[in-house]
Amino acid sequence: GGAGDGHQPHEGASTFQYTTLLHACRLSGEEDRESRDMALSTLQFMATHGDSKRRMWEDAEGARQVFVAAASYESAEDEQARLYGLGALWNLAAEVSNRQAMWRDPATREAVVKAAKAESPLVRELALGVLWNLSPKAANAGFLWQDEAARSAILEAAKAEAPELQQ
């Protein structure tokens, strides 16, 4: 894609730079893993800035898609990409206006909840951070707690961190 393809670049990045990063995030070959991870890292950083959080979330076929895809990786070789995807979603969830839409997006919710139950402590920590950012009462607290998988992941994490709660 290029200019005019619907992708909204990060402030300070050209449409060409943004779409090039999105393309690199979609590389799937083993030889492309480092390039993909560098692109995800750059987009995660871009997702820390002001209005970019809203614009990147609203870019359903661009940034949102690559972040959710990366957050869904499960192989050990793809853990770094998964961490970048979850980190980016955590950044986007810091934007109040994104919170309800993020929780109501089935692919995002599934990726984050599944990651919250992952074996890797780093993956779990980032996923729980996303859930934390999504959980303020005005946004999603009730919906989040009513979701069996999310509630289970949160309770499992709490038990893991507080041995006195383990049975």
N, C-alpha and C positions, 0 to 999 in steps of 0.2 A: 504494500500500500504506500501511498504518498500523500501529498497535500490534498485535502478535500476528501479523504477516504473516511472521515468521521472520527479519526483519532484526535484527541485533544492533547497537545503536547504540554509538558511541564513548563511552567513559566521559566524562561531562560534557555529552554531547549527548543531547537527547531523541530518542525514536524518530521523532517527527514531523520534527525537524530533519534527521536522518539520511536518512529516506526522501525528504524534499524535495530534499536534495542529490543522492541517487541519481537521482531523476527528472530533475533539471536536467542531469545528466551524460549522459542519454540523448537530450537534445534534438538534433535533426539539421538544423534549418533554418539557412540562412546567417545569418539575423537573430538566431539563438539562440547563435551561436558564442561570444560573450563571456560569456554566462551559463553555458554549458556549461563553458568553461575556468575560470571562477571557482569553480564547484562542484568541478571536478576538483582545482584547486589546494587548496581547503579539505580535501577528502578525502585528498589527498597529505599535507598537514600532519597530519591526524588519524592517518595511518598511521605516524607517527613515535613514537607514544606506547605504551609498555609492552604491556599486554594487548590493546590494540586491534589490534596486528599479527596476532595469532593469530585474533582474532574476525573481523577484516575478511577475512582469507584464507578462513576457513571459511564466510563468507557468499557461497556460490557464485553465487547469483542476484542478489546485490547488488553489494557493493564489488568482489569479484573480477571479476565480469562487466564492470563499467564500466571497471576498470583495464585488463583485457586488451583490451577493445574499443578503448579510447583508444590503447593501445600499438601497436595494429594499423593505425592511420590512416596513410595514405601521402601524401596530398596536402599541398602546401606550406601551404595555408590551415589545415590541421589540425595543423601541426607542434607548436604550443604544447600542444595537447591530448595529442599523442603523448608529449611530454616529461613532462607531468604523470602520464600513465598509467605510463610507464616509471619515473619517480621514485617513484611509489607502490609499484610492484612491487619496486624496489630496497629501499625501506623495509621491505616485508613480508618480503623475503628475508633481512633482518638478523636475523629471529627464527629461531633454530635449529630450532624445532619445525615451521616452515613449509617448510624447504628441500627435503626429499624430495618432499613433496606438490606443491610448485610445479613442480619439474623433471618430475615424472611427469604433470602436467596437459598434455595435448597442445596446447591452445589457448594456454596461457601460454608453453610452450616454443617453439612456432612464432612467436608474436609477438616474443619476445625475440631469438631467433636471427635472424629476418628483420630486425629493427631493428639488430642488430649488423653487418649488411651494408649498411645504408642509406647514401646519399650524404652526408647531413647529419652533420657531425662531432659535433654535440650529441646527436643521436639515437644514434649509434654509441657515444658515451661512456657514456650512461646505460644502454644495453643491455649493454655490457661490464661496467658496475658491477653490474647484476643478476646476470650470469653469475659475476662474482667472488664475490658474496655466496652464490650457490648452490653454489659449487665446493668448499668444504672437504671434505677426505677422508672424514670420517665421514658426510657427507651424500650427495654426488653426484659426487665427482671422477672416479671410474671411468666412471659413466654419462655424464657430460658429455663426457668425452674420447672415448668410444665413439660418440657421436652425430656423424655425418659433417658435418652442417650447422653444428653448434656448434663443432666442432674447426676447420673451415674458416674460420668467422667470427673465431675467436680468433687463428688463424695470420695471416689477412689483416690484422687490427688490429696484430699484433706487427710485421709487415713494414712497415706504414705508419708506425709509430712509430720503427722502427730502419732507416734507409736502407741500412745495411751488409748487411741481410738480403735486400734486394731484388735480384732477378736481372736 
